[in-house]
Amino acid sequence: MHLPLPVQVRNQARVHLWFPQKFGIPFTPLASSLEMLGRYASKTHAVAAQLGPDGVLRFHALLGLDDIFSFRVTPNPVPANRAAHEAKAARAKAAWPELTVLPWDDC
């Protein structure tokens, strides 16, 4: 399928196996893929799409969509993963200079 912009698909079922080594903080296994949305380092990235059996595409945004529509990257303090927020925010800012990035200390 051709999409007009890049999309990253991630399987979250095994994240608890590599996360502590990569980020130095514990990560309990997920009960569902939607649970992961509450653990993203940036609230802005915590959005999922699901194709239902009826062919309808549904979006899930447990932390809201305000940041996306405001073109803003906001930290999520729940996972205590400042390094991931700052790295993702820097990559996004490089692609979209007009993006506003809120610092970790503001959360």
PDB file as gemmi writes it, atoms N, CA and C in Angstrom:
CRYST1    1.000    1.000    1.000  90.00  90.00  90.00 P 1                      
ATOM      1  N   MET A   1       0.833  -1.169   0.000  1.00  0.00           N  
ATOM      2  CA  MET A   1       0.000   0.000   0.000  1.00  0.00           C  
ATOM      3  C   MET A   1       0.890   1.249   0.000  1.00  0.00           C  
ATOM      4  N   HIS A   2       0.592   2.195  -0.852  1.00  0.00           N  
ATOM      5  CA  HIS A   2       1.347   3.447  -0.899  1.00  0.00           C  
ATOM      6  C   HIS A   2       0.681   4.475   0.008  1.00  0.00           C  
ATOM      7  N   LEU A   3       1.488   5.085   0.865  1.00  0.00           N  
ATOM      8  CA  LEU A   3       0.999   6.144   1.743  1.00  0.00           C  
ATOM      9  C   LEU A   3       1.768   7.425   1.437  1.00  0.00           C  
ATOM     10  N   PRO A   4       1.162   8.588   1.586  1.00  0.00           N  
ATOM     11  CA  PRO A   4       1.825   9.842   1.239  1.00  0.00           C  
ATOM     12  C   PRO A   4       2.897  10.277   2.236  1.00  0.00           C  
ATOM     13  N   LEU A   5       3.058   9.561   3.334  1.00  0.00           N  
ATOM     14  CA  LEU A   5       4.079   9.890   4.323  1.00  0.00           C  
ATOM     15  C   LEU A   5       4.553   8.605   4.975  1.00  0.00           C  
ATOM     16  N   PRO A   6       5.743   8.645   5.601  1.00  0.00           N  
ATOM     17  CA  PRO A   6       6.255   7.418   6.213  1.00  0.00           C  
ATOM     18  C   PRO A   6       5.448   7.014   7.446  1.00  0.00           C  
ATOM     19  N   VAL A   7       5.245   5.716   7.591  1.00  0.00           N  
ATOM     20  CA  VAL A   7       4.535   5.158   8.734  1.00  0.00           C  
ATOM     21  C   VAL A   7       5.420   4.067   9.325  1.00  0.00           C  
ATOM     22  N   GLN A   8       5.550   4.058  10.652  1.00  0.00           N  
ATOM     23  CA  GLN A   8       6.324   3.021  11.319  1.00  0.00           C  
ATOM     24  C   GLN A   8       5.367   2.092  12.056  1.00  0.00           C  
ATOM     25  N   VAL A   9       5.488   0.819  11.784  1.00  0.00           N  
ATOM     26  CA  VAL A   9       4.667  -0.187  12.449  1.00  0.00           C  
ATOM     27  C   VAL A   9       5.561  -0.895  13.454  1.00  0.00           C  
ATOM     28  N   ARG A  10       5.072  -1.013  14.677  1.00  0.00           N  
ATOM     29  CA  ARG A  10       5.867  -1.635  15.735  1.00  0.00           C  
ATOM     30  C   ARG A  10       5.055  -2.724  16.434  1.00  0.00           C  
ATOM     31  N   ASN A  11       5.721  -3.830  16.752  1.00  0.00           N  
ATOM     32  CA  ASN A  11       5.127  -4.892  17.557  1.00  0.00           C  
ATOM     33  C   ASN A  11       5.640  -4.698  18.980  1.00  0.00           C  
ATOM     34  N   GLN A  12       4.741  -4.423  19.921  1.00  0.00           N  
ATOM     35  CA  GLN A  12       5.137  -4.105  21.283  1.00  0.00           C  
ATOM     36  C   GLN A  12       5.208  -5.321  22.210  1.00  0.00           C  
ATOM     37  N   ALA A  13       4.905  -6.508  21.704  1.00  0.00           N  
ATOM     38  CA  ALA A  13       4.811  -7.692  22.556  1.00  0.00           C  
ATOM     39  C   ALA A  13       6.138  -8.059  23.224  1.00  0.00           C  
ATOM     40  N   ARG A  14       7.262  -7.701  22.623  1.00  0.00           N  
ATOM     41  CA  ARG A  14       8.556  -8.116  23.164  1.00  0.00           C  
ATOM     42  C   ARG A  14       9.381  -6.947  23.709  1.00  0.00           C  
ATOM     43  N   VAL A  15       8.794  -5.772  23.802  1.00  0.00           N  
ATOM     44  CA  VAL A  15       9.546  -4.594  24.222  1.00  0.00           C  
ATOM     45  C   VAL A  15      10.150  -4.763  25.618  1.00  0.00           C  
ATOM     46  N   HIS A  16       9.473  -5.480  26.500  1.00  0.00           N  
ATOM     47  CA  HIS A  16       9.991  -5.665  27.858  1.00  0.00           C  
ATOM     48  C   HIS A  16      11.304  -6.456  27.884  1.00  0.00           C  
ATOM     49  N   LEU A  17      11.615  -7.167  26.812  1.00  0.00           N  
ATOM     50  CA  LEU A  17      12.845  -7.964  26.755  1.00  0.00           C  
ATOM     51  C   LEU A  17      14.075  -7.119  26.446  1.00  0.00           C  
ATOM     52  N   TRP A  18      13.935  -6.071  25.653  1.00  0.00           N  
ATOM     53  CA  TRP A  18      15.097  -5.263  25.261  1.00  0.00           C  
ATOM     54  C   TRP A  18      15.118  -3.871  25.890  1.00  0.00           C  
ATOM     55  N   PHE A  19      14.001  -3.391  26.372  1.00  0.00           N  
ATOM     56  CA  PHE A  19      13.895  -2.029  26.888  1.00  0.00           C  
ATOM     57  C   PHE A  19      14.858  -1.729  28.045  1.00  0.00           C  
ATOM     58  N   PRO A  20      14.941  -2.564  29.086  1.00  0.00           N  
ATOM     59  CA  PRO A  20      15.842  -2.248  30.201  1.00  0.00           C  
ATOM     60  C   PRO A  20      17.302  -2.112  29.776  1.00  0.00           C  
ATOM     61  N   GLN A  21      17.741  -2.942  28.859  1.00  0.00           N  
ATOM     62  CA  GLN A  21      19.128  -2.868  28.404  1.00  0.00           C  
ATOM     63  C   GLN A  21      19.371  -1.599  27.596  1.00  0.00           C  
ATOM     64  N   LYS A  22      18.415  -1.215  26.774  1.00  0.00           N  
ATOM     65  CA  LYS A  22      18.583  -0.036  25.916  1.00  0.00           C  
ATOM     66  C   LYS A  22      18.461   1.269  26.697  1.00  0.00           C  
ATOM     67  N   PHE A  23      17.498   1.338  27.632  1.00  0.00           N  
ATOM     68  CA  PHE A  23      17.218   2.597  28.313  1.00  0.00           C  
ATOM     69  C   PHE A  23      17.603   2.625  29.786  1.00  0.00           C  
ATOM     70  N   GLY A  24      17.966   1.477  30.361  1.00  0.00           N  
ATOM     71  CA  GLY A  24      18.409   1.444  31.744  1.00  0.00           C  
ATOM     72  C   GLY A  24      17.308   1.578  32.781  1.00  0.00           C  
ATOM     73  N   ILE A  25      16.070   1.375  32.381  1.00  0.00           N  
ATOM     74  CA  ILE A  25      14.956   1.408  33.328  1.00  0.00           C  
ATOM     75  C   ILE A  25      14.081   0.184  33.082  1.00  0.00           C  
ATOM     76  N   PRO A  26      13.428  -0.325  34.139  1.00  0.00           N  
ATOM     77  CA  PRO A  26      12.606  -1.539  33.976  1.00  0.00           C  
ATOM     78  C   PRO A  26      11.368  -1.284  33.129  1.00  0.00           C  
ATOM     79  N   PHE A  27      10.870  -2.362  32.574  1.00  0.00           N  
ATOM     80  CA  PHE A  27       9.666  -2.282  31.741  1.00  0.00           C  
ATOM     81  C   PHE A  27       8.874  -3.555  31.939  1.00  0.00           C  
ATOM     82  N   THR A  28       7.719  -3.453  32.589  1.00  0.00           N  
ATOM     83  CA  THR A  28       6.892  -4.634  32.815  1.00  0.00           C  
ATOM     84  C   THR A  28       6.214  -5.045  31.510  1.00  0.00           C  
ATOM     85  N   PRO A  29       5.981  -6.339  31.328  1.00  0.00           N  
ATOM     86  CA  PRO A  29       5.308  -6.795  30.103  1.00  0.00           C  
ATOM     87  C   PRO A  29       3.939  -6.146  29.942  1.00  0.00           C  
ATOM     88  N   LEU A  30       3.545  -5.990  28.707  1.00  0.00           N  
ATOM     89  CA  LEU A  30       2.265  -5.365  28.383  1.00  0.00           C  
ATOM     90  C   LEU A  30       1.142  -6.393  28.375  1.00  0.00           C  
ATOM     91  N   ALA A  31      -0.029  -5.963  28.808  1.00  0.00           N  
ATOM     92  CA  ALA A  31      -1.206  -6.823  28.742  1.00  0.00           C  
ATOM     93  C   ALA A  31      -1.867  -6.723  27.374  1.00  0.00           C  
ATOM     94  N   SER A  32      -1.634  -5.605  26.677  1.00  0.00           N  
ATOM     95  CA  SER A  32      -2.204  -5.406  25.344  1.00  0.00           C  
ATOM     96  C   SER A  32      -1.367  -4.373  24.604  1.00  0.00           C  
ATOM     97  N   SER A  33      -1.502  -4.332  23.299  1.00  0.00           N  
ATOM     98  CA  SER A  33      -0.757  -3.338  22.528  1.00  0.00           C  
ATOM     99  C   SER A  33      -1.241  -1.928  22.835  1.00  0.00           C  
ATOM    100  N   LEU A  34      -2.515  -1.758  23.155  1.00  0.00           N  
ATOM    101  CA  LEU A  34      -3.018  -0.425  23.492  1.00  0.00           C  
ATOM    102  C   LEU A  34      -2.446   0.091  24.809  1.00  0.00           C  
ATOM    103  N   GLU A  35      -2.079  -0.811  25.709  1.00  0.00           N  
ATOM    104  CA  GLU A  35      -1.455  -0.387  26.967  1.00  0.00           C  
ATOM    105  C   GLU A  35      -0.164   0.377  26.707  1.00  0.00           C  
ATOM    106  N   MET A  36       0.527   0.033  25.647  1.00  0.00           N  
ATOM    107  CA  MET A  36       1.791   0.688  25.320  1.00  0.00           C  
ATOM    108  C   MET A  36       1.612   2.186  25.095  1.00  0.00           C  
ATOM    109  N   LEU A  37       0.456   2.604  24.634  1.00  0.00           N  
ATOM    110  CA  LEU A  37       0.237   4.017  24.343  1.00  0.00           C  
ATOM    111  C   LEU A  37       0.473   4.899  25.565  1.00  0.00           C  
ATOM    112  N   GLY A  38       0.194   4.404  26.738  1.00  0.00           N  
ATOM    113  CA  GLY A  38       0.419   5.175  27.951  1.00  0.00           C  
ATOM    114  C   GLY A  38       1.869   5.224  28.388  1.00  0.00           C  
ATOM    115  N   ARG A  39       2.725   4.435  27.726  1.00  0.00           N  
ATOM    116  CA  ARG A  39       4.136   4.355  28.128  1.00  0.00           C  
ATOM    117  C   ARG A  39       5.094   4.997  27.118  1.00  0.00           C  
ATOM    118  N   TYR A  40       4.577   5.609  26.076  1.00  0.00           N  
ATOM    119  CA  TYR A  40       5.466   6.278  25.123  1.00  0.00           C  
ATOM    120  C   TYR A  40       6.157   7.455  25.806  1.00  0.00           C  
ATOM    121  N   ALA A  41       7.399   7.708  25.459  1.00  0.00           N  
ATOM    122  CA  ALA A  41       8.167   8.785  26.076  1.00  0.00           C  
ATOM    123  C   ALA A  41       7.603  10.163  25.746  1.00  0.00           C  
ATOM    124  N   SER A  42       6.970  10.285  24.589  1.00  0.00           N  
ATOM    125  CA  SER A  42       6.346  11.547  24.195  1.00  0.00           C  
ATOM    126  C   SER A  42       4.867  11.307  23.954  1.00  0.00           C  
ATOM    127  N   LYS A  43       4.027  12.128  24.562  1.00  0.00           N  
ATOM    128  CA  LYS A  43       2.580  11.990  24.414  1.00  0.00           C  
ATOM    129  C   LYS A  43       2.169  12.083  22.946  1.00  0.00           C  
ATOM    130  N   THR A  44       2.892  12.865  22.197  1.00  0.00           N  
ATOM    131  CA  THR A  44       2.587  13.109  20.796  1.00  0.00           C  
ATOM    132  C   THR A  44       2.621  11.831  19.970  1.00  0.00           C  
ATOM    133  N   HIS A  45       3.504  10.903  20.304  1.00  0.00           N  
ATOM    134  CA  HIS A  45       3.683   9.683  19.521  1.00  0.00           C  
ATOM    135  C   HIS A  45       2.750   8.556  19.942  1.00  0.00           C  
ATOM    136  N   ALA A  46       1.965   8.760  20.974  1.00  0.00           N  
ATOM    137  CA  ALA A  46       1.132   7.703  21.532  1.00  0.00           C  
ATOM    138  C   ALA A  46      -0.205   7.588  20.801  1.00  0.00           C  
ATOM    139  N   VAL A  47      -0.124   7.224  19.543  1.00  0.00           N  
ATOM    140  CA  VAL A  47      -1.314   7.067  18.705  1.00  0.00           C  
ATOM    141  C   VAL A  47      -1.199   5.740  17.958  1.00  0.00           C  
ATOM    142  N   ALA A  48      -2.293   5.016  17.902  1.00  0.00           N  
ATOM    143  CA  ALA A  48      -2.296   3.738  17.197  1.00  0.00           C  
ATOM    144  C   ALA A  48      -3.481   3.682  16.238  1.00  0.00           C  
ATOM    145  N   ALA A  49      -3.306   2.936  15.174  1.00  0.00           N  
ATOM    146  CA  ALA A  49      -4.386   2.696  14.217  1.00  0.00           C  
ATOM    147  C   ALA A  49      -4.669   1.203  14.211  1.00  0.00           C  
ATOM    148  N   GLN A  50      -5.936   0.871  14.094  1.00  0.00           N  
ATOM    149  CA  GLN A  50      -6.357  -0.531  14.099  1.00  0.00           C  
ATOM    150  C   GLN A  50      -7.389  -0.737  12.997  1.00  0.00           C  
ATOM    151  N   LEU A  51      -7.131  -1.697  12.151  1.00  0.00           N  
ATOM    152  CA  LEU A  51      -8.084  -2.048  11.105  1.00  0.00           C  
ATOM    153  C   LEU A  51      -9.027  -3.099  11.666  1.00  0.00           C  
ATOM    154  N   GLY A  52     -10.285  -2.738  11.798  1.00  0.00           N  
ATOM    155  CA  GLY A  52     -11.287  -3.645  12.364  1.00  0.00           C  
ATOM    156  C   GLY A  52     -11.720  -4.709  11.375  1.00  0.00           C  
ATOM    157  N   PRO A  53     -12.384  -5.741  11.862  1.00  0.00           N  
ATOM    158  CA  PRO A  53     -12.860  -6.816  10.982  1.00  0.00           C  
ATOM    159  C   PRO A  53     -13.873  -6.323   9.953  1.00  0.00           C  
ATOM    160  N   ASP A  54     -14.450  -5.161  10.226  1.00  0.00           N  
ATOM    161  CA  ASP A  54     -15.410  -4.569   9.294  1.00  0.00           C  
ATOM    162  C   ASP A  54     -14.735  -3.694   8.240  1.00  0.00           C  
ATOM    163  N   GLY A  55     -13.380  -3.639   8.285  1.00  0.00           N  
ATOM    164  CA  GLY A  55     -12.636  -2.849   7.322  1.00  0.00           C  
ATOM    165  C   GLY A  55     -12.520  -1.377   7.680  1.00  0.00           C  
ATOM    166  N   VAL A  56     -13.010  -0.999   8.843  1.00  0.00           N  
ATOM    167  CA  VAL A  56     -12.960   0.393   9.277  1.00  0.00           C  
ATOM    168  C   VAL A  56     -11.677   0.625  10.076  1.00  0.00           C  
ATOM    169  N   LEU A  57     -10.980   1.697   9.751  1.00  0.00           N  
ATOM    170  CA  LEU A  57      -9.761   2.073  10.449  1.00  0.00           C  
ATOM    171  C   LEU A  57     -10.130   2.895  11.677  1.00  0.00           C  
ATOM    172  N   ARG A  58      -9.676   2.439  12.843  1.00  0.00           N  
ATOM    173  CA  ARG A  58      -9.945   3.135  14.098  1.00  0.00           C  
ATOM    174  C   ARG A  58      -8.632   3.634  14.685  1.00  0.00           C  
ATOM    175  N   PHE A  59      -8.681   4.824  15.255  1.00  0.00           N  
ATOM    176  CA  PHE A  59      -7.502   5.410  15.883  1.00  0.00           C  
ATOM    177  C   PHE A  59      -7.682   5.421  17.388  1.00  0.00           C  
ATOM    178  N   HIS A  60      -6.581   5.174  18.083  1.00  0.00           N  
ATOM    179  CA  HIS A  60      -6.569   5.183  19.543  1.00  0.00           C  
ATOM    180  C   HIS A  60      -5.514   6.188  19.986  1.00  0.00           C  
ATOM    181  N   ALA A  61      -5.899   7.090  20.869  1.00  0.00           N  
ATOM    182  CA  ALA A  61      -4.974   8.102  21.393  1.00  0.00           C  
ATOM    183  C   ALA A  61      -5.310   8.324  22.858  1.00  0.00           C  
ATOM    184  N   LEU A  62      -4.793   7.450  23.717  1.00  0.00           N  
ATOM    185  CA  LEU A  62      -5.119   7.519  25.139  1.00  0.00           C  
ATOM    186  C   LEU A  62      -4.682   8.833  25.774  1.00  0.00           C  
ATOM    187  N   LEU A  63      -3.652   9.462  25.226  1.00  0.00           N  
ATOM    188  CA  LEU A  63      -3.144  10.717  25.779  1.00  0.00           C  
ATOM    189  C   LEU A  63      -3.630  11.922  24.982  1.00  0.00           C  
ATOM    190  N   GLY A  64      -4.544  11.703  24.063  1.00  0.00           N  
ATOM    191  CA  GLY A  64      -5.138  12.793  23.302  1.00  0.00           C  
ATOM    192  C   GLY A  64      -4.415  13.092  21.995  1.00  0.00           C  
ATOM    193  N   LEU A  65      -5.025  13.990  21.228  1.00  0.00           N  
ATOM    194  CA  LEU A  65      -4.488  14.379  19.922  1.00  0.00           C  
ATOM    195  C   LEU A  65      -4.103  15.859  19.861  1.00  0.00           C  
ATOM    196  N   ASP A  66      -4.283  16.582  20.958  1.00  0.00           N  
ATOM    197  CA  ASP A  66      -3.990  18.018  20.958  1.00  0.00           C  
ATOM    198  C   ASP A  66      -2.569  18.330  20.494  1.00  0.00           C  
ATOM    199  N   ASP A  67      -1.595  17.547  20.963  1.00  0.00           N  
ATOM    200  CA  ASP A  67      -0.202  17.811  20.593  1.00  0.00           C  
ATOM    201  C   ASP A  67       0.035  17.636  19.094  1.00  0.00           C  
ATOM    202  N   ILE A  68      -0.556  16.619  18.515  1.00  0.00           N  
ATOM    203  CA  ILE A  68      -0.379  16.391  17.077  1.00  0.00           C  
ATOM    204  C   ILE A  68      -0.955  17.558  16.288  1.00  0.00           C  
ATOM    205  N   PHE A  69      -2.176  17.946  16.630  1.00  0.00           N  
ATOM    206  CA  PHE A  69      -2.821  19.029  15.884  1.00  0.00           C  
ATOM    207  C   PHE A  69      -2.208  20.394  16.182  1.00  0.00           C  
ATOM    208  N   SER A  70      -1.467  20.499  17.285  1.00  0.00           N  
ATOM    209  CA  SER A  70      -0.772  21.747  17.623  1.00  0.00           C  
ATOM    210  C   SER A  70       0.675  21.746  17.131  1.00  0.00           C  
ATOM    211  N   PHE A  71       1.087  20.664  16.485  1.00  0.00           N  
ATOM    212  CA  PHE A  71       2.442  20.498  15.967  1.00  0.00           C  
ATOM    213  C   PHE A  71       3.463  20.671  17.090  1.00  0.00           C  
ATOM    214  N   ARG A  72       3.244  19.893  18.166  1.00  0.00           N  
ATOM    215  CA  ARG A  72       4.026  20.007  19.385  1.00  0.00           C  
ATOM    216  C   ARG A  72       4.392  18.608  19.879  1.00  0.00           C  
ATOM    217  N   VAL A  73       5.626  18.459  20.363  1.00  0.00           N  
ATOM    218  CA  VAL A  73       6.069  17.209  20.983  1.00  0.00           C  
ATOM    219  C   VAL A  73       6.138  17.460  22.489  1.00  0.00           C  
ATOM    220  N   THR A  74       5.338  16.698  23.236  1.00  0.00           N  
ATOM    221  CA  THR A  74       5.219  16.876  24.678  1.00  0.00           C  
ATOM    222  C   THR A  74       5.689  15.622  25.402  1.00  0.00           C  
ATOM    223  N   PRO A  75       6.530  15.778  26.429  1.00  0.00           N  
ATOM    224  CA  PRO A  75       7.002  14.592  27.154  1.00  0.00           C  
ATOM    225  C   PRO A  75       5.896  13.921  27.956  1.00  0.00           C  
ATOM    226  N   ASN A  76       6.052  12.622  28.134  1.00  0.00           N  
ATOM    227  CA  ASN A  76       5.153  11.839  28.981  1.00  0.00           C  
ATOM    228  C   ASN A  76       5.988  11.371  30.174  1.00  0.00           C  
ATOM    229  N   PRO A  77       5.741  11.898  31.374  1.00  0.00           N  
ATOM    230  CA  PRO A  77       6.586  11.534  32.526  1.00  0.00           C  
ATOM    231  C   PRO A  77       6.361  10.121  33.057  1.00  0.00           C  
ATOM    232  N   VAL A  78       5.300   9.445  32.628  1.00  0.00           N  
ATOM    233  CA  VAL A  78       4.973   8.126  33.173  1.00  0.00           C  
ATOM    234  C   VAL A  78       6.117   7.124  33.013  1.00  0.00           C  
ATOM    235  N   PRO A  79       6.731   6.986  31.836  1.00  0.00           N  
ATOM    236  CA  PRO A  79       7.797   5.993  31.734  1.00  0.00           C  
ATOM    237  C   PRO A  79       9.151   6.480  32.252  1.00  0.00           C  
ATOM    238  N   ALA A  80       9.254   7.745  32.667  1.00  0.00           N  
ATOM    239  CA  ALA A  80      10.522   8.306  33.157  1.00  0.00           C  
ATOM    240  C   ALA A  80      11.653   8.059  32.159  1.00  0.00           C  
ATOM    241  N   ASN A  81      11.389   8.327  30.891  1.00  0.00           N  
ATOM    242  CA  ASN A  81      12.362   8.060  29.840  1.00  0.00           C  
ATOM    243  C   ASN A  81      12.722   9.351  29.105  1.00  0.00           C  
ATOM    244  N   ARG A  82      13.391  10.226  29.800  1.00  0.00           N  
ATOM    245  CA  ARG A  82      13.796  11.517  29.261  1.00  0.00           C  
ATOM    246  C   ARG A  82      14.647  11.361  27.999  1.00  0.00           C  
ATOM    247  N   ALA A  83      15.580  10.423  28.018  1.00  0.00           N  
ATOM    248  CA  ALA A  83      16.483  10.240  26.874  1.00  0.00           C  
ATOM    249  C   ALA A  83      15.715   9.918  25.594  1.00  0.00           C  
ATOM    250  N   ALA A  84      14.717   9.052  25.685  1.00  0.00           N  
ATOM    251  CA  ALA A  84      13.943   8.699  24.493  1.00  0.00           C  
ATOM    252  C   ALA A  84      13.128   9.892  24.008  1.00  0.00           C  
ATOM    253  N   HIS A  85      12.523  10.627  24.928  1.00  0.00           N  
ATOM    254  CA  HIS A  85      11.755  11.820  24.525  1.00  0.00           C  
ATOM    255  C   HIS A  85      12.661  12.804  23.795  1.00  0.00           C  
ATOM    256  N   GLU A  86      13.825  13.092  24.354  1.00  0.00           N  
ATOM    257  CA  GLU A  86      14.722  14.072  23.740  1.00  0.00           C  
ATOM    258  C   GLU A  86      15.243  13.615  22.390  1.00  0.00           C  
ATOM    259  N   ALA A  87      15.546  12.331  22.252  1.00  0.00           N  
ATOM    260  CA  ALA A  87      16.036  11.809  20.967  1.00  0.00           C  
ATOM    261  C   ALA A  87      14.938  11.865  19.905  1.00  0.00           C  
ATOM    262  N   LYS A  88      13.737  11.428  20.247  1.00  0.00           N  
ATOM    263  CA  LYS A  88      12.630  11.458  19.282  1.00  0.00           C  
ATOM    264  C   LYS A  88      12.266  12.893  18.917  1.00  0.00           C  
ATOM    265  N   ALA A  89      12.278  13.773  19.902  1.00  0.00           N  
ATOM    266  CA  ALA A  89      11.953  15.176  19.640  1.00  0.00           C  
ATOM    267  C   ALA A  89      12.985  15.808  18.712  1.00  0.00           C  
ATOM    268  N   ALA A  90      14.253  15.492  18.902  1.00  0.00           N  
ATOM    269  CA  ALA A  90      15.304  16.039  18.041  1.00  0.00           C  
ATOM    270  C   ALA A  90      15.149  15.544  16.601  1.00  0.00           C  
ATOM    271  N   ARG A  91      14.827  14.261  16.422  1.00  0.00           N  
ATOM    272  CA  ARG A  91      14.612  13.736  15.065  1.00  0.00           C  
ATOM    273  C   ARG A  91      13.414  14.407  14.406  1.00  0.00           C  
ATOM    274  N   ALA A  92      12.342  14.577  15.158  1.00  0.00           N  
ATOM    275  CA  ALA A  92      11.144  15.225  14.611  1.00  0.00           C  
ATOM    276  C   ALA A  92      11.419  16.680  14.259  1.00  0.00           C  
ATOM    277  N   LYS A  93      12.141  17.378  15.119  1.00  0.00           N  
ATOM    278  CA  LYS A  93      12.453  18.794  14.890  1.00  0.00           C  
ATOM    279  C   LYS A  93      13.339  18.954  13.654  1.00  0.00           C  
ATOM    280  N   ALA A  94      14.227  18.005  13.414  1.00  0.00           N  
ATOM    281  CA  ALA A  94      15.082  18.058  12.227  1.00  0.00           C  
ATOM    282  C   ALA A  94      14.243  17.933  10.948  1.00  0.00           C  
ATOM    283  N   ALA A  95      13.200  17.125  11.012  1.00  0.00           N  
ATOM    284  CA  ALA A  95      12.329  16.938   9.845  1.00  0.00           C  
ATOM    285  C   ALA A  95      11.348  18.090   9.677  1.00  0.00           C  
ATOM    286  N   TRP A  96      10.869  18.634  10.799  1.00  0.00           N  
ATOM    287  CA  TRP A  96       9.871  19.716  10.785  1.00  0.00           C  
ATOM    288  C   TRP A  96      10.353  20.847  11.687  1.00  0.00           C  
ATOM    289  N   PRO A  97      11.159  21.764  11.187  1.00  0.00           N  
ATOM    290  CA  PRO A  97      11.721  22.839  12.025  1.00  0.00           C  
ATOM    291  C   PRO A  97      10.664  23.696  12.720  1.00  0.00           C  
ATOM    292  N   GLU A  98       9.477  23.765  12.170  1.00  0.00           N  
ATOM    293  CA  GLU A  98       8.419  24.581  12.773  1.00  0.00           C  
ATOM    294  C   GLU A  98       7.773  23.913  13.993  1.00  0.00           C  
ATOM    295  N   LEU A  99       8.159  22.700  14.292  1.00  0.00           N  
ATOM    296  CA  LEU A  99       7.632  21.942  15.423  1.00  0.00           C  
ATOM    297  C   LEU A  99       8.061  22.590  16.739  1.00  0.00           C  
ATOM    298  N   THR A 100       7.165  22.604  17.713  1.00  0.00           N  
ATOM    299  CA  THR A 100       7.498  23.070  19.063  1.00  0.00           C  
ATOM    300  C   THR A 100       7.790  21.841  19.901  1.00  0.00           C  
ATOM    301  N   VAL A 101       8.920  21.853  20.599  1.00  0.00           N  
ATOM    302  CA  VAL A 101       9.304  20.745  21.458  1.00  0.00           C  
ATOM    303  C   VAL A 101       9.304  21.245  22.902  1.00  0.00           C  
ATOM    304  N   LEU A 102       8.464  20.631  23.733  1.00  0.00           N  
ATOM    305  CA  LEU A 102       8.437  20.993  25.137  1.00  0.00           C  
ATOM    306  C   LEU A 102       9.516  20.190  25.867  1.00  0.00           C  
ATOM    307  N   PRO A 103      10.305  20.858  26.692  1.00  0.00           N  
ATOM    308  CA  PRO A 103      11.374  20.145  27.407  1.00  0.00           C  
ATOM    309  C   PRO A 103      10.844  19.230  28.501  1.00  0.00           C  
ATOM    310  N   TRP A 104      11.637  18.236  28.838  1.00  0.00           N  
ATOM    311  CA  TRP A 104      11.268  17.267  29.854  1.00  0.00           C  
ATOM    312  C   TRP A 104      10.934  17.940  31.184  1.00  0.00           C  
ATOM    313  N   ASP A 105      11.668  18.974  31.521  1.00  0.00           N  
ATOM    314  CA  ASP A 105      11.484  19.642  32.818  1.00  0.00           C  
ATOM    315  C   ASP A 105      10.119  20.304  32.945  1.00  0.00           C  
ATOM    316  N   ASP A 106       9.397  20.483  31.848  1.00  0.00           N  
ATOM    317  CA  ASP A 106       8.070  21.112  31.889  1.00  0.00           C  
ATOM    318  C   ASP A 106       6.947  20.123  32.181  1.00  0.00           C  
ATOM    319  N   CYS A 107       7.280  18.825  32.298  1.00  0.00           N  
ATOM    320  CA  CYS A 107       6.187  17.863  32.473  1.00  0.00           C  
ATOM    321  C   CYS A 107       5.894  17.567  33.938  1.00  0.00           C  
TER     322      CYS A 107                                                      
END                                                                             
